[in-house]
Amino acid sequence: MSIPAVYFRLSLLLLLLLQLLSGCVTAPLNSEGATTNLSPGEVLDDPSAASGTVIWGGVIVSSKNLENRTQIEVLAYPLDNFQRPRTEKPSTGRFLLQSPDYFETTDYAAGRKLTVLGSLQGVTAGEIDNAQYEFPTVTLNDVHLWKTDEFHEKPRFIFGIGINIGN
């Protein structure tokens, strides 16, 4: 076998290995349940379209436990391929997340990132500071609260030869 044929086969094997490894990285929520690609801003433009299941994410603005539910206000951002909110992109609006379950509001504190799968329930009148605002409202089906240490949430691939000593 010639040297170029060996390199060709080795390259083919490495590409196959990379393809297999990339298939192991998955998003935290099953997005097959999402039935609409509407953003919160698009729901505000046409509130009659506020139906179906969405997968949205963003940064928590506030969270509070009410008498029979937890309500979380979220500043929405587009999601990347791993469903992480892309906060470097422009916001797509705000939305309210409603859950009949009790959430520990210190865990769901302002500034934390989350991704949710839920059912659109129309819009809810509210306020941002002293301004009136209509919030697209989502009833929670599933949620992923992102860790504050983003380094551990991003997929990592390390290839090398040597010894790794550490924790």
Secondary structure, 3 states (H helix, E strand, C coil): CCHHHHHHHHHHHHHHHHHHHHCCCCCCCCHHHCCCCCCHHHHHHCHHHCCCEEEEEEEEEEEEECCCCEEEEEEEECECCCCCECCCCCCCEEEEEEECCCCCCCCCCCCCEEEEEEEEEEEEEEEECCEEEEEEEEEEEEEEECCCCHHHCCCCCCCCCCCCCCC
